Amino acid sequence: MLAYLSDRQWLWGAAGLYVAGVLLGTVSLLRGGRPPGTAIYVAILAGYVLQFIGLGLRGHSTGGCPLGNRFEIVQFTAWSAITLYLVVGVTFRSSVFGAFTSCLGAALTLLSLSIPSWDAIRRTHIFGGNPWIELHAALAMFSYGVFGLLALASGLFLLRHYSLKSKNLGGLFFFLPSIMDLDHIEVRLLGAGVAILTAALGFGWVYWSRDTATVGHLKLAATVAVWVAYGAAFGLRVDGRLLAKRFAWTCLALFAAALLSLEAVEGSRHPRASQSSERILK
Amino acid sequence: MSEPCLFVIGASHNQAPLEVRERLALASEDGLTADLAAVPGLREFAVLNTCNRIEFYGVGDDGEAETSLQAAYCARQRFGAAEFEQIRFRLTGRDAVLHLFEVASGLDSQLLGENEIFGQVKGAYAAAQSRGTTGAVLNRVFQKSFQAAKHVRTHTGISSGRVSVANVAVELACNIFGSLANARVLVLGTGEIGEGTARAFRSRGAADLAVAGRRIERAAEVASGLGADTMHFEERDSRLADYDIVVCSTAAPGAVLATRAIAAAMRRRPARPLLLIDLALPRDVESSAADLQNVFLYNLDDLARIAERNRSAREAEIGRCRAMLTQRADGLWKQVQPHLSAAAPRAGAPGRDPDAAGQAASP
């Protein structure tokens, strides 16, 4: 069964299910009802399984974690965000959060699928058979997924903040989680993201310190900058100097910057990449 | 010879003013239940007795059962039969089913879409079932009414938003703090509206309340009624940082909470939001406080506007709710009709409709 469909077809299926989650939430909200939390969760879960199969097939064919081009990186980031949502999302007790997570999954998967050039060149064996580098890359991308979910929570925080300040509590705003709940979610996600990224950089550092020429300066600078920025945001939040709206905006801006930094990572493949094989798909 | 029928007889806020409803309300249903169990031809019955309505749902062999039920109630309640005849409504068959659906859904409530009635209908059914006065017809009709009510409440906005000032204030607090269990509430002023709002906070789980008033004796009296602490009014600025929600309802001619004092309090608790609910006229809180970060200020007009908007939003859903309920009532009525013509033992007789046993709490 798995072989009948290509990895991209599985991923299209996943995107379709994430879109179904978005539609379920949107239709309910437009009708003035509460988004159907269970149905959205099931749609996300089904999409997640299809995405897992698609990425698994991709990983099997590329001989490692599928992070060989921008398409795979974005897909993996979306998959990471969904993974975290499926694990901890239920505790948020917000069907709107599910609808927005579905939206994030749909946006990232559709975006990557709809730009063929992102998947035109497919690198295989990019980690040179080194499992530590693979772990470093996987953890780093997983942290990006966490930061994606953090950006989502921050967006919801800003919406809730706006609704309370503008004294408009109806419609979509009625179903949003409370300001304090969203703030707690943000802090926990930021802490988790920073911890995972720190671990990722730790594994990468061990490898890099043996041979500093293996990592391009641009990639190194971009990665460290993202880590420092998120770490600083976490420190300032814990210290009570970056709060509420400013904290939420910071998290959104940092995620945008983190996504842009992928450009630097992608464009600065370490020299070992030359040892990997490249396949022009289109 | 008339056919057996499902009926509802009663009076509610739609027909009877408050002073009449006071006389209609049953203090205890026990005596009446015994009377009704003896009514000839009354196969099944359930009594819905709330502050806004008295309704008798029944299945009778003929029209005589209804008349006897009405007479038994008026006699027990010492309510004039002629007067009751003037104010009561009577529905039969599918219309009776639809009426119960609308009642359980809050569509027929004085406060449109309110949730309390759902529990009251469930309670009435559970009581009737435990007394053995329901059978195949009423069991099915009541259980389906719970499903129908849940459906419209979930799929429409009939119950969304709060429609009273006190409940809007509590809802706002929930939008900020989530659970109110850990939120600290300070009530400034001992006016009725402030006290009512504090009571609403208490009922929604706020455990830590304090009352401050210019007259400490009066504040202590109000605090005692609420199970709250008392605080000296002069301490309000210095202790403001200790509270998450401040309800102001003093009769002071000017502001009693200055923006500067609120800003100072926020510097001591920057990470926790502060909700200021100003119910006073003239206002108790300087309006510029609304510009402070993490401070949410609502005055009486704001709350009234939200309540009105919610009320309008609920009213806009009535048509959709009715359509959903009508469809379900039509479907159910078709299923129920065969049971009506089937022979059944009298109300109160044991061993009727064994399939429905224990289903009261599981609609």
HADDOCK unambig.tbl for C-alpha pairs under 7 A between the chains (distance, minus, plus):
assign (segid A and resid 31 and name CA) (segid B and resid 156 and name CA) 6.78 0.50 0.50
assign (segid A and resid 32 and name CA) (segid B and resid 156 and name CA) 5.74 0.50 0.50
assign (segid A and resid 32 and name CA) (segid B and resid 157 and name CA) 5.14 0.50 0.50
assign (segid A and resid 33 and name CA) (segid B and resid 154 and name CA) 6.27 0.50 0.50
assign (segid A and resid 33 and name CA) (segid B and resid 155 and name CA) 4.90 0.50 0.50
assign (segid A and resid 33 and name CA) (segid B and resid 156 and name CA) 4.83 0.50 0.50
assign (segid A and resid 33 and name CA) (segid B and resid 157 and name CA) 5.50 0.50 0.50
assign (segid A and resid 34 and name CA) (segid B and resid 154 and name CA) 6.57 0.50 0.50
assign (segid A and resid 34 and name CA) (segid B and resid 155 and name CA) 6.95 0.50 0.50
assign (segid A and resid 164 and name CA) (segid B and resid 296 and name CA) 7.00 0.50 0.50
assign (segid A and resid 165 and name CA) (segid B and resid 296 and name CA) 6.44 0.50 0.50
assign (segid A and resid 177 and name CA) (segid B and resid 175 and name CA) 6.85 0.50 0.50
assign (segid A and resid 178 and name CA) (segid B and resid 174 and name CA) 6.56 0.50 0.50
assign (segid A and resid 178 and name CA) (segid B and resid 175 and name CA) 4.33 0.50 0.50
assign (segid A and resid 178 and name CA) (segid B and resid 176 and name CA) 4.82 0.50 0.50
assign (segid A and resid 178 and name CA) (segid B and resid 177 and name CA) 5.89 0.50 0.50
assign (segid A and resid 178 and name CA) (segid B and resid 178 and name CA) 5.06 0.50 0.50
assign (segid A and resid 179 and name CA) (segid B and resid 175 and name CA) 6.46 0.50 0.50
assign (segid A and resid 179 and name CA) (segid B and resid 176 and name CA) 4.68 0.50 0.50
assign (segid A and resid 179 and name CA) (segid B and resid 177 and name CA) 6.41 0.50 0.50
assign (segid A and resid 180 and name CA) (segid B and resid 176 and name CA) 5.94 0.50 0.50
assign (segid A and resid 180 and name CA) (segid B and resid 177 and name CA) 5.18 0.50 0.50
assign (segid A and resid 180 and name CA) (segid B and resid 178 and name CA) 6.60 0.50 0.50
assign (segid A and resid 181 and name CA) (segid B and resid 178 and name CA) 6.36 0.50 0.50
assign (segid A and resid 240 and name CA) (segid B and resid 270 and name CA) 6.79 0.50 0.50
assign (segid A and resid 240 and name CA) (segid B and resid 271 and name CA) 6.32 0.50 0.50
assign (segid A and resid 243 and name CA) (segid B and resid 271 and name CA) 6.35 0.50 0.50
assign (segid A and resid 244 and name CA) (segid B and resid 294 and name CA) 6.80 0.50 0.50
